[in-house]
Amino acid sequence: MDLCLFARPDLAPGGDFDAFLAMARQADAAGLHSLCFGEHLVMAPDTSRYPYGPWGHPPDTAWPDPLLSLAAVAAVTERIRLSTAVLLAPLRAGLVLAKEVATLDVISRGRVELGVGTGWQSEEYTGVGLVWAERRRRFDEVIETCRVVWGEQPFSLPLDTGRLDTGRLEGLTARPVPVQPRIPLYYGVAATAANTRRIARLGDGWTPVGVGPEQVRAGVAALRSAYADAGRDPATLVVRVPLPPVPDAGGGVDVARTVAAAEPYLEAGATMAVAGPNHRLRSAAEAGDLIEGLAAAAKAL
C-alpha cells in the first residue's frame, strides 16, 4: 500500500517550520510515498458549515501556502512525492496555478501530484473577488487551462472579456513545462455522476473525505465506469483515502491500529491512504517514531 503522510507544518514539534522540514527528510528516508497537507487562505469565524463533522482546528491554526511549502520540502528531499489534500484550485487564475505547479515539478524533478478541490468556505472566494456559486464552473476552467498550459507549446487559450467580442489568445508559450508528461490530479469531491465524469475527463484519481468503505466501493465502481466511457484505462485510477489517527494511551498515535483501518478501504478499491497526527508532536523523537512506524506498517499490509 502507498502511504501519504499528512503533516501540516504547525503539527511539527514546536510548530516550527524547520522541524517540519526535518520530518519531511525522515519521511523521505523511511520510504513513505508522499507528503501532503491542506490549504486555507483564511479561516472564517463560522466553521459549522464544514461538511465532514465538527471542525477540529483552533481558529489561530497556521495554514502556510502549500505550494511554497512543498517547494521547501523539494529542496531537502530526494524521492518523496509532493502532494496536497486539498489545494483550492479555483481560488487561483489558471495561468498562475499552471506556472506555480510546473515550476514546483521542475524544482522537484517530477515529484508533484496534487489533491484539488473547491473548499467549503464562501469567504475565501469573496475575499479574492470570486463568486461562490460559480466555483464548480471555475474549477473546470482552471484545470482545463492547466492541462493546456502543461502540454504542447505554443498553445492557445479562450479569451473571455465579459463582452461579446470573445476570441482566443494564440501562440502562447509558458516555460518551464513540467518534468512529468502528466501532472497527477486527485479530486477531493463527492462521487456524483457529474464529478465522476469530471475526474475521468480532467483528473487522475479521487481523494474523498468522510467516507466509509462501502461509499468508497460505490465511488470506485462509478469512476471505473466513467473512465471506460471516456476511453481511459480504469486500472490507472488512483483512490486515496484518509485514515483518522487512532490515539494511544500516551496521547500519541497508535500506528498499527491506524494503518490496519486501511484494509477494508483497500478491499473496496482504494490504492493509497493518508495518515498522520492530529496533534502537535511533542519532540523530534516522537515525530521520528511515528514516521518509521507508519512506513513499517504500510509495508506490512
N, C-alpha and C positions, 0 to 999 in steps of 0.2 A: 504494500500500500504506500502510495506517495503521501507524505505528511507535510503540511504547511504550518509554520509557526506563526501564530497570531501574537504579535508583540508590539503593542503601541509603545513609543518611546517613554511615555510617562509611567509605564509599568516596570521599567528597568530599575535596579536598585538606586534609591535616592531620587528617582525621576530624572536622572541625569542622561543627557544625550550621549556622552562618551561611554557610559555604562551600556546604553542601548547598542552602540556600535560594537562593544565587546561581546554582547550577546549574539549579534549578527555573525561575528567571527566564529564564535563557538558553534552556532547552528550550521555554519558553512563546513566547519571541520567535522562535525558529527554526522554529516550526510543527509540532513533534512532537505526536502525537495525545494521548499520556497519559504519566503518570509513575507508577511503581509500585515497591514493594519488599515483602519478605516479613515474616513475623511469627514470633516465638517468645517465649513468656512466660519460659521458662528453657531452658537447654541442659544436658541430662544428660551424664554422662561417656561413656556408651556411644553412639557415633554410628554403629556398624556396621549398625544397622537402617535407615539411610537407604536408601530403595529405588531410588535412581537412580545408584548408583555410589558412589565414595568421597566422604565429606563433606568439602567443600573450605574450611571456615571454622575459624579458630583458636577454641579454647574461650572466649577472652575477647572475641570479637566482640560489639559492641553491637547490640542489636535494639530500637530505640526503638518505642514504641507506634505502629502505623501510622495509626490514625485521628487521634490528636493531631498526629502529624507532618504528615498531609495537611491538617489544618486550618491549620497554619502555612504550608504551600505555598499554600493557597487565598488567604491574606491578601496574598501577594506576587505573584500571577499573575492573569491575566485570562481565558484561554481553555483552557489545557491541562487535560485531564481527569484526575481523581484516582482512582488505582486501587491494587489490591493483587495480589500474586502469591505466596502467597495469605493471606487473612485466615482465621484458625482459628475459624470461626463457632461451632462447638459449645461453645467454652470460655466463651461469654457467654450470659447469660439472653436469651431472645428479645426481651423488652421493652426490656432495656438496649441490645442491639445496634440495635434499631429506632430508639430515641431518638438514639443516637450518630450513626447514618448519616443520619437525617432532618435532624439539626442540621448535619452537615457539608454536606449537599446545599443547605440554605438559605444557609449561610455562603458557599459557593462558587457560588451562583446556578445550581445544577443541573448540576454537573460530576462527580458521583460515578458510578463504575462499578467494581464490586468483583469480584476473583477470590476465591472462597471454597473452603475445603476442610476436611479433618479433621486434617491433620498426620500425623506418623509417630512421635511420642514419647508413650508412655503416661504418662510422668512429668508432663507438662503437665496431663493430665486428673486424675491422682491429686492433684496439687498444689492443685487448686481444688475437690476433693471430688467429682469425677465418675468414672464407671466407663468405662474404655477400651473395653470390649466393647460398650457402648451408644452409641458415638459416632455411628454412622450413623443410628440412630433419633433421637438428639438433634439431629443435623444437620438432618433433615427438620423436626422440631418447631420449631427456632429459625427456619429460613427461612419456614416456614408462618406463624409468629407475625409475623415482619417484614412479610410480604406483607399480612396482615390490618391491622396497625397503620398501614402506609403507605397504606391505602385509605380507603374512606368512613368518615366519623366521624358518630355514635359507632359502636362495634363491640363484639363480644363475643368472649371467649376461653374455651376449655375450662379448667375447674378440676380439677386432679388433686392431691388432698391426700395420696395414698398410702393412703387409706381407701376404704371402699365408697361413701361419700356424695359422689361426684363430681358436678359440675354445670357451670355456666358463670358467668363474670363478665360481667354485662350492662351496657350503657350507658356503656362506657368511651370516653374521648377521649384522644388523645395528640397534642399540638401542640408544635412546628410539624410540619406534614406536609411531605414532600419537595417540592421545586420540580418535579421530573420526574414525569410521570404514572406511570412505572415505573422503579425503580432497576435498571439492568442488572447481573445477577449471572452471572459466568462460573465454571463449576465446574471445579476442579482435581482431577479424579478420572479413573480409568481408564474407558474407554468400554465398560463391561459392559452387558448388557441392562438390568439394574436401574438403572444410572446414566444410561443414555440416556433411560429413561422419567422418571427423577428430573429431569433437565435440561429435558426437554420440558414437564414439569408445573410446575416452580418456577423454572427458570433462563432465561437468555438466550443462553448460549453455553458453550464448552468451552475451558479453558486447560490443556492437558496438559503434562507434563514427561517428558523422557526418551523421546520417541517419534521415529521416523523418518517420512519422507513416506508410506510405504505404510501405516503404522499410522494416520497422520492420515487418509489416504484411506478406510480401513475405518471409522474412527470417524465421519467426516463422513457416510458413507453410512448408518450405523446411526442417527445423530442426525437426519438428514433424514427417515428413515422414521418415527422416533419422533415428530418434530414433526408429520408428516402424520397419524399415528394420533391425536395429541392435538388435531387441528383447528387447528394453528398453521402459519404460512407458513414452509416450510423456507428460503426465501430470506432470512429475517431472522436466521438462525443466525450467531453470531459465533464464530470459531475463532481463538484467539490462541496462537501457538507461540513458544517461546524460541529465540533464536539465540545459541549459545555464542560468546563473543568470540574471534576469530582473532588471535593475537598478532602484532605486527610486530617488525622487527629491533631496535627501540629499547626493547622492553619495554612498549609501549602496545598499542593495538588497531588492527588493520588493518581500517578501517571498510568499505572496498569489498568485501573478501572476506567479512567478517562478514555484511553485508547481502545479498550475492549468494547466500549459502546459503539465503535465503528462497525462491528461485524454485521449487524442487521442492515446497516446502510449499504455496506459493500454487497451484501446479498441482493439488495434491492436495485443495484446498478450504479452506485457511487463508485468513483475511481480515485478520489482523493479526499482527505479530511484535513480540517484546520483545527488546531488545538493550541492552547497557551494559557497563561494565567489570567485571572480576573481581579487580581490584587497586585499592589506594588510589591515586587520581590524585595526581600529584606537584605540580601547580600549577593555578592558575585558567586559565592559558593552555592547558594540556593538556585540562582539562575543556571549555573553550570550543571547542577544535578538534574534540574528539570529538563534541560535540553538533551542531555545524554540519555535520560530516562525515556523521553519521548521518541528519540531516534531508535533506541533499542526495542521499545515496544512496537513501533511501527514495522520494524524489520521482522518481528516475530509473528505478525499477522499473516 
